[in-house]
């Protein structure tokens, strides 16, 4: 799933050749490595990740031309010599999880050199559509999105990213989407279904304890989701939202 998602997102990006790349929220580093590979042999990447366990795992992968550094996207751990030095800055699935996403974008602006470019990728969960829709899915998915809000996350951040870029001074703004759906009959559809099921199930306790859905409803609607995934004509429609911009050139 990570490979499919990474490839579809990077295909939408224009990454300078031999770029000095900043990847904020780099996780296990798969996307960082693909960004470097796409940019070419002379490219390098600084991956910033706050979870030391993920950094430790990333460092065992044998990636090339990547440095991983522990830090928070709202206060990037940059050396003075690194401020204003990056050609390309990227973050994905981070802005939806921070209470002040503009702080992350502001830090990315600080990190980029004049003329440097930025790519934001994130969810807008309202984009999820299943056909034919399993009974109870709307209530299940709404409860999932409300559980996001309960813990201070933003399930609708995707549609807001161009504004975040504008407010921090980026220019030449563009938006796009990467399709992240599938249909029955493909080799990957089961993986998509299992991923969706797992994402919702991970929020089960929060959804129930917050009173967003009953335990019985959750079990019933999740069972309906499993039955839907076995239909020979089932389809899933979802998009990863993308926003791009550039730091203005110095005058």
Secondary structure, DSSP 8 states (H G I E B T S, - for coil): -HHHHHHHHHTT----TT-EEEEET-TTSHHHHHHHHHH-TT-EEEEEES-HHHHHHHTTS--SSEEEEE-BTTB----TTTTT-EEEEEEES-GGGSTTHHHHHHHHHHHEEEEEEEEEEE--GGG-EEES--TTHHHHHHHHHHHHHHTT--TTGGGGHHHHHHHTTEEEEEEEEEE--EETTSSSHHHHHHHHHHHHHHTHHHHHHTTSS-HHHHHHHHHHHHHHHT-TT-EEE-EEEEEEEEE----
